[in-house]
Amino acid sequence: MSADTGRPVVVYHHRTQGVDAQGIHVREMCRAFARIGYRVAKVALHADEQVGRDSRPGLLSRLVSRLPPLAYELLELGYNLVGIPRLYRTVRRERPAFLYERYCLSNLSGVVVSRLTGVPLVLEVNSPLAREKAAHGGLAFPRLAQALETWIVNHADRTVAVSEVLRRMLVEKGADAARITVMHNGVNPEDFAGLEIREPAGRATVRVGFTGWFRPWHGLAEMVAALDDQGLFASGLEVVLVGDGPVRPELERLVRERSLEGRVAITGPVDRETLVGHLAAMDIAVQPAATAYASPMKLFEYLAAGKAVVAPDQDNIREVVRDGVEAVLFPPGDFAGFARRVEELAKDPGLRQRLGEAGRRSMAAGRRTWEENAARVAALVAAPAA
């Protein structure tokens, strides 16, 4: 219990740079804990989140990003020498109700400090990092990384996985299924409360939109090419890509090569209010590709905004939407199929309206908000161990 305010405290620990989607997740969960009555004491490499970036500026960040796998892995392990005492001091000072930690590879801090102090640990897992990094050749000691990941999950009091697919992946590697709760990402519904589901009047074209950071696995270049090959730009379709990222030069080159300057707009980084404004002006919101275990934040925002959604037909997406009910789905990687689903929606404003209304209802029924997630975490801590 906090001595200065009387409010219970949650200590939030993470080892990320606090950028991109990671930063959004950290920021929103901290805000949500505060809204349900906790004071948040953060222990992190960086005190603030920079959600409009994909990395921190500065020489140190550039040097770290260029380290070979062995050196980087040793640096991750070495963080425990700093992270454990720093987190321990904070927990002893704050006397929190619980620790909340975003999982990072080989980060033993939360488990060790929880055991030393008796403070419960809730571990948030957003990806199977050991498997993911090993698959891309990013680990010098893949067996050690996997063993530590499973040990950390099994020694947290509760683990939150962001999708059922991810929960199964963790269990396949030895994690205790009884300790893992699936909790998808969420939204702040007040961000979208004023948006009309009815499409803007006075515009002859159909506007397709994407929001977020432009990364290779989002399939944006393939999406633009497929829409062009299907002849949809010639029939009046517009695309707006709201955001920025490493794929932007490739996208701009593709737009020039295909003479789509008047049909494809790239906004660059925008603030939250501007992003919501762009989303309001979309007729169709798209998720061209997604990793198999992710819980895409943009998908929840599209649904909360009442947009007709096109997304890949894969297990983690079907945890959130049903084909033909809240979204239309296409086979993953089939961008010609993606373009056909967009064309189907472009020709049927009534279907777009029905999907948007059903999507917004599903968000309310599923209580898919950051605040609800924070409340569920608190309830997990209060519940007796299985």
N, C-alpha and C positions, 0 to 999 in steps of 0.2 A: 504494500500500500504506500502510495506516495505521501511523504510527510508534509509536503507543502500545499497540496491541493485536496487531499482526501480521496482522490480518484485512484482506481486501480491502474497499475502500469503494465504495459506490454513492452518488452525489449525486442526490437526488430533488428535482426542481424543479417547482413548480406555482404558478399565479396565482389559484387559486380561493379561495373563502371557507372551504373545508373543511367544508361542511355537507351534510346530506341524503346522497344516494347518492354524490356526489363525495367527501365525507368518508370514507365507508365504503371506497371504492376506494383512496383514498390511504392510509388507515390499514392496510388489509389487505395491500396490496403492500409497504409498509414493513416490516410484521411478517414477511411471507413472505421478503423479502430477508434479514432478520436470521436467520430460521430456517435458511436454507441457507448461512449462514456469513459474510454481509456485515455490515459496520457501515454504517448509513444516516446520511448527513448531509443534512438537509432544508433546502432554501431555499424559503421560502414567505412569503406575506403574513401568515399566522398560524401560530404554532408548534404549535397543537393542532387536532384535528378536533372539531367539534361535530355529530355525526351525527344528533342528535335535533332539529335546527333546519333551517329552510329559508333562513335568513339570519342574519347576525351582528347582535346587539343593538348599539345605540349610535347617536349622532347622525350620525357619518360614514357608516355603512352606509345610513341612511335618506336622507341627502342624495344619495349616489351612485345609489341606486335610482330617484331622481326626475329624474336628468339626462336631457335630450333626447338622441336618437340621436347627433347630431353631437358634442356634448360628451362623451358616454360613449365614442364611438369614438376621439376624440382622446386621452382618458384611457388607453384601452387601448394605443394606440400609444406614448403617453408613458411607459408602464411600462418600456419598453425602456431608457430613460435611467437607470432605477434598477436594473432587473433584470439587465442585462448586467454592469455592474461588480460588483454583489453576487455574482452567480453566478461570475464570473471569480475573485474573491478566494477564494471557497470552494473552487473547483476547484484553484487554485494551492496552497492550504493543505493540502487533503485528499489530493491526487494519487489520484483515484479510478480504479477499473478502467473505469467508464463513467458517463455521465450518463443519468438516466431522467427524462423530462419528460412531464407531462400536457399535451396540447395545449390552448392557449387562443388565441382569435382575436388575430391580429397580434402574437403573442409570438415575437420573433426571438431571444430570449436564448439558448436552448439551442443553436441552430445557430451563432450567432456565437461563443459561448464554445467550442464543440466545435472550430470551425475555428481559433480563436486558440491553443488548448492542445493540439490533437491527441487529445483524449479522445473516444472514440466516444459518439455520442448515439443512444439508443433513444427514439423518440417514441411516446407512447400517445395514440391518437385515439379518442374515445368518441362523437363526433357530427360531422356535416359542418356546423360552426358557421356558415361563411360562407353556405351555402345556407339553413340553418335560419333565421338571423336576417334574411336578405334577404326570405325568404318572409313573415315577420311584420312587415315594415316597420321592422326594428330597425337598419338600416344606412344611413348617409348616403353611404358610398362602397362600394357592394357589389362593384364590379369590383376595386377595390384589395384588399378583404378576401379575395375569392376568389383573386386572384393571389398574395397573401402566403401563404394557406393551402396552395396547391399548391407554392409555392416551399419552404416549411418542410418539407412532407412529402418533397419530392424532395432536400432537402439534409441530412436526418437519415440516419445510417448505416443504421438500420433503423426501420421504422414498424410499430407494432402496432395493428391495427383490431379492434374488439370483435365484428364480425360480417362475414360474407362480403358481405352487402348493403352495408354501409358501405364495404368495400374497393372494390366496384364503383362506388359513388358518387364516391369519391375519384379513381378512375381515369378516370371520365367527364369529370372536370374537369382532367385533364392529369397526374395523379400517375403515377409510374412503378410499375407493378404488381409488378415484380421486387423492389422495396424493401419491400413490404407483406406482413406476416404476419398471418393472422387468429388471434386468441386471445380466446376467449369469457371472460366473467367466471367466477368460481369460488365455492367455499365453503370453510369450515373443517369437514371431515367430523367432527371430534371434537365439534363442537357438537350433532350429531345421532346420535352413536354409540349412545346409550342409548335411543333412541326405538323403540318397538314399531310395526311396520307394522300389526299387528292393531288394529282399532278398539276404543276404550274400551267396556267392558261396562257394562250397567246403564243405558244412555241410549236412550230410545225415539226421539228425534229425530235427524235428520241435520244435522250442523253444517258449514256452508260458511264458509270463511275467506279473508281477504285480509290481507296484511301489507305495510307500507310507508308511504310518504308519500302523502297524499291530494291528488292534483293533477287538474285538469280532464281531462287526456288519459287518465286511468286508467279512465274510464267507470263510476265507482262508483254515481253516482245512477241512471244508465241501467240498471245491473245490478240494483239494488234494485227499481226500478219494474218491470222485466221479470219478475223472480221473483215479484213480487206479482201482476202481470197473468196470469201462468201458473197462479196459484192454489197455488203451492208453500208459501207461508207458512201458508195455511189447512190444508195437509196435514201440517204439523208441521216444516217446515224452519226452521232457525235460521241467522243470519248473524252472524259476528263480524268486525269491521273493526279490525285491530290496528295502531294508529298514530295519526297526527294529520296536519293539513295544512290548506291554504287552502279545501278543498272541504267541510270538516267542518260549517260552519254550514248549507250547502245540504243535506247529508245529514241533519242533525238535523231540519231543517224538513220534509224529505220523510218521515222516519219519523213525525213528529207528524201530518202531513196524512193519512197512510195508516193511522194507528193501529197502527203496527208496533213500539211500544215494547218489547213482550215478546218480539219476534222478531229484532230487529236491535240488536246491542250494539256500541258504539264505545268502545274502551279508552282512547284518548288515548295519549300517549307512554309507552313501556315500556322497561325495560332488556333486555339481551340474554337473560338467563336467563328472564325473564317471557315474552318473545316466543317462545322455543323451547317453553315450556310451553303457550302458546296454540296453537302449530302442532301440537304433539303431540295436542291434543284435537280437531283438525279431522278430518272425514271426507273433505272435498273442499276442495282449495285452488285459488283462481281467479286468473287474470290476465285481467280483462275486456277490456283493451285494451293496446296497446303501440305505441310509435313504430316505424316501418318498419325502422329500422336498429339498434335497441337490442339489448343483450344483458342482459335483465332479471335482476338478481340474485335477486329473489324466486323466479323460476322455478327456478333452480338449488337454492335452499334447499328449495323444495317437493319437488323430486325427491330430494334427499339425505335428507329427512325421511320419504320413503316415502309421500307423499300422492298420492291420485288427483287429477290436474290437469285443469282446463279452461282452454284458451287459444285465442287467435285463430289462424286458419289462414292464416299469412303466412310469407313466405320466411325471415325471421330466426328465427321460432319453429321452423320446420321444420328449421333447422340443428341444433336441439337435441333435438327430440322428433318422434316419428311418431304420426300419428293412429291411435288404437286400440291402440297398443303401450305408449308411456310416458305418453300423455295422450289426451284427446279434444278435438278442435278444432272450431271453428265459424267461419263467414264473418265477417271483421272488420266490426264495426259492426252486425251482425245480433244484437241483444240478445234478440230472441225465440228465435233459434237457440241463443244462449248458454243461455237458460233451459231449452230442451228438452234440451241436453246435460247440464245439471245434474240435470234430472229423471231422465234415463236412468241416471245414476250413483247418484242417491238411491234408486232402486228395485233396484239390483243391487250388493249388497255384495261379491259375488264378483269382479265387474269392478273395483271399487275396489281390492280386494286385489291383483289381478293387475297393475293399472297401477302401484300403489305399489311392488311388488316389482321390476317392470321398470324403473321410473324410478330406483330406488336402484342397480340393477345398471349402468344406463347411465352414471351419474355415476362409478362406480368404473372402468368400462371406458374412459371418456373421459378419466380423470385430471383431472377438472374441479375442481381445488383451487387456492387462491391460491399455495400452495407450489410446485405443478407449474408454474404460470404464471411465477413468479419464476425457476425453474430454466430454463424455456424462454427467457426473456429473456437470462439469462446465456449460454446456449448460442448464441443469435443473435449476441451480441457476439463469442464465440470463433470462430464460423464465418467462413470467408473470404468477402469480398464477392462478390456475384453479378456 
